[in-house]
Amino acid sequence: MGRRLAMNTVAVFITVVFWGWLWGVPGALVAVPVLVVFKVICENFEPLKTIGFFLSGDEGPLNEAKGNDDSQPASASQ
C-alpha cells in the first residue's frame, strides 16, 4: 500500500543546515518537506531525473547505466 521514501542523507543534512541558517528553527522544520517536494518534482520531469535520483540516495539507475547488474549472483553468470 505505502511506498518507501529514501532520501540522500547528505542532501537532507545540508538542506536542514541551510534552511536553519536562513530562517532559524522554522526553516529547519520545513527543510525536509520542501526537499521531498523538490525530489518528487525532479523525478517526474525528464530533464531533472538525474537530480531526483541523486536525492533518492538509491544507486539503481546509476548501476544500470554502468552495466552493473547486482540482481544475479556471481556464480550464476559463469
C-alpha positions as CSV (number, residue, x, y, z in Angstrom):
1,M,0.0,0.0,0.0
2,G,2.7,2.5,1.0
3,R,6.0,3.2,-0.7
4,R,9.3,3.7,0.9
5,L,10.8,7.2,0.5
6,A,14.6,7.0,0.5
7,M,16.4,10.3,0.8
8,N,20.1,11.0,0.4
9,T,21.4,11.6,4.0
10,V,24.0,14.2,2.9
11,A,21.4,16.2,1.0
12,V,19.0,16.1,3.9
13,F,21.7,17.3,6.3
14,I,22.8,20.1,4.0
15,T,19.2,21.2,3.4
16,V,18.4,21.3,7.1
17,V,21.6,23.3,7.9
18,F,21.0,25.7,5.0
19,W,17.3,26.4,5.8
20,G,18.1,26.5,9.6
21,W,20.8,29.1,8.9
22,L,18.5,31.1,6.6
23,W,15.2,31.0,8.7
24,G,16.2,29.5,12.0
25,V,14.1,26.8,13.7
26,P,11.1,27.2,11.3
27,G,13.4,26.8,8.4
28,A,14.9,23.6,9.8
29,L,11.4,22.2,10.4
30,V,10.3,23.0,6.8
31,A,13.5,21.9,5.1
32,V,12.8,18.2,4.7
33,P,9.2,18.5,3.4
34,V,10.4,21.1,0.9
35,L,13.3,18.8,-0.2
36,V,10.8,15.9,-0.6
37,V,8.5,18.0,-2.8
38,F,11.5,19.1,-4.8
39,K,12.6,15.4,-5.2
40,V,9.2,14.3,-6.4
41,I,9.1,17.1,-8.9
42,C,12.6,16.2,-10.2
43,E,11.6,12.5,-10.5
44,N,8.6,13.4,-12.7
45,F,10.3,15.7,-15.2
46,E,12.7,14.1,-17.6
47,P,15.4,16.8,-17.7
48,L,15.6,16.7,-13.8
49,K,15.6,13.0,-13.3
50,T,19.3,12.9,-12.5
51,I,18.8,15.3,-9.6
52,G,15.8,13.2,-8.4
53,F,18.0,10.0,-8.5
54,F,20.7,11.8,-6.5
55,L,18.2,13.0,-3.9
56,S,16.8,9.5,-3.6
57,G,20.0,8.1,-2.3
58,D,19.4,4.9,-4.4
59,E,22.0,3.6,-6.8
60,G,19.5,1.7,-9.0
61,P,19.6,3.7,-12.2
62,L,23.2,4.6,-11.9
63,N,24.2,0.9,-11.6
64,E,22.2,0.1,-14.8
65,A,24.0,2.9,-16.7
66,K,27.4,1.4,-15.7
67,G,26.3,-2.1,-16.7
68,N,26.5,-3.5,-13.2
69,D,23.6,-5.8,-12.6
70,D,23.7,-7.0,-9.0
71,S,20.4,-8.8,-9.2
72,Q,22.1,-12.1,-10.1
73,P,24.7,-13.9,-8.1
74,A,28.3,-14.1,-9.5
75,S,28.1,-17.9,-9.7
76,A,25.0,-17.8,-11.9
77,S,26.8,-15.7,-14.6
78,Q,29.7,-18.2,-15.1
